[in-house]
């Protein structure tokens, strides 16, 4: 599916909406003393987190995976490199081709294997993911439909201890609409994957219909 670049601002509309909740103070204090790696796709969520971390003076570098599945995949990679260069961050890039069958499963396995390789080789303390409140609700509904148990239903947590590092989701309490307002008010460029509207995928059905 094609990808479109989003960049817009409607000042009156933004001013009428509640402000973006701050990142938790405890999280900020923790991150300021750690070596952090941000999983960066170039989409709205990870772009918002990139600039929120900058505003708070959090040290971090970025890791980006180019699956080469869409016309602008290489533009997203170039954007990641450009931001890293502009803001003096190190950018780790991995380019790959994956089978179409069970693509989401293979993509998740591939990117986390790549992230963990960087973490272990460069000795990062944390991996930062831009999952937000909507993602948490989608996860809950998907697991519920599978008849999952309590552990799986509550599986997406703000902090998870992994082997040798901590996975943090500092936006997990933030609504998608608040992130969109932040991006618009700061006129930040980001990419939107049109395939996210394809409701043949269960996650997208929950995202768009429910």
N, C-alpha and C positions, 0 to 999 in steps of 0.2 A: 504494500500500500504506500501511497505517496505520503510525504511528510511536509507539513507547512510550518513556516517560521512565524511565530506569534510575537507581535510587539505592538502594544496599544496602551492608552491611558485615557480614562474618562474621569476628570478631576471631581466633578459634581457627584458622580455615582460613587466614587471611592470615599469621598468625605462623608457620605451618608451611611456608610457601613462601619461596623465595629473594627477597631485596629487589630492587627495581627498579634496574637498572644506572644509574649516574650518566651524565649527558650528558658527552660528551668534554670534557676540560679545554681542549683547543685550540679547540674550537667555542665554549665559553663565553667564553673570552678574546677571541675574534674578535667575537662578538655584542655584547659589552659596549661595544665601540667603534664600533658601526654603528647605523644607523637601520633598524629591522626591521619588516616587515609580516608578520603571521601570517594564513595562510589558515584561517579558522575556520568550521566547518560546524555546530558544536553537538553533533557526535557524540563518542564516547568518546575517540578518538585526539587530535583537536584540543583537546578540553577538558583532557585530561591534559597536553598540551604547553603550553597556556595557563598552567596552574598551576605546572608545572615551571619555566617561564621566570620567573614571578613569584617563586618561591622563590629563584632564582639572581640576582635583581636585574637581569634583562635588560630593556632598554627595548624596547617594541614596541607597535604598534597592530594592529587586526584588520580583516579584510575578509571579508564574508559575502555569499553569493549565495542569494537566495530564488527557487527555480525554480517555486514554487507548484504542486507536483505531488502533495502529500500533505496530509492533514487538518491536520497540525501544523507545516507549513512556516512559518507565521506565528509560531508559538510559538518555533521555533528562532531566527527573526529577533529576536523580543523578548528571548530569552535572551542573544543576542549583544550587543544594546544594553544590557541590564541589567548584564552583566559589565563591559562597557566603562565604563559610568557608575560602577559600584562601585569599580573599580580605576583610574579616571582614565586610560583609554585612548581613543583616537579610534577610532570604528567607521565603516567605509565599507560601505554596504549597496547591493546592486543587486538589483532585483526584475525578473523576466522570465518570459516564456512561450515554450517551445521546442516544436518539432514532436516527435511521439512517435517517428517513424521515425528511427533512428540517434540516439536521444536522448543516449546517453553521449558520442558523438563531439561533438554540438553543445554539450553541457553543458561538456565540457572546454575547447573552443574559446572559449566565452562567458566562462567564469570566468577563464581566463588573459588574455584580452583586457582584462577588467575589472581584474584585478590589475595588469597592466602599465600600464594607463592611470593608475592611482593611483601606481604606482612612479615613473613619469616625471614626473607633475605635482607630486608631493609630495617627490620626490627621496629615495626610500628606497634603501638599499644592498642589502638582502636581502629575499627572499620565503621565508618559513618554511612548510614543508609537514610534516604529521604522519604521513607514510608510515612504516611500521614494517617489521620483518623479514618478517612474513607477506606484506605487500604486495610486497616484493622477490621473494619466492619465487613468488607468483602471477604476477608479471610475467614471470619467467624461464620458467615452465611455459607460459604463453600464447604467448610468442615461440617457444618450442621447438616447440609444436604447429603454428605457422605456417611452420616451416622457416626461421626467421630466422638471420642470420649472427651472428658473435661480438659485433659492436658492439651489435646490438639486444638480444641475450641479456643483456649486462652493462649495459644502458642506464640502469637506475635506480641512480644514484650518490648518495652523501651530499651532494656539492657539485657543482653545474653552473654554469658561467659562461655567462650569457645576455647579450644586448645591453643594457648599461647597468645590470645588477644580477646578483646571485648567487642561485641557487635552492639552498636548504639543506634537507636532510631530517635533522635532528639525532636522530631516533628510529629511523633505519634499522637500527641494530644491536639494537634492543629487541624482545623478543617481545611479542605481543599479550597473553598471559596476565599478563605483568608490568605492562602498562598497566592491565589490568582490576583487578589487585590494588591498584595505586596509587589508582585511582578509588574502589574500595570502602573502602580503609583511611582515605581522606580524606572519605568520604561525599559525593562530588561528584555533582551532578546533570548528566546528559547525555542526549542523545536517541539512540535506536537505530532505524535505518531497517529495517523488516521486509522490505522488498524485497531486502535483502542476502541473504535466505534463498532467493530465487527462483533455482533452479538452471538455469533456461532460459538464463540469462546465463552464459557460459563462465567468467568470473572467479568468480562465485558457486559454480559447480560445483567448481572447484579449492578454494575457500575452505571449503566445507562438506563435500565428499566426500573430498578428498585431503589 
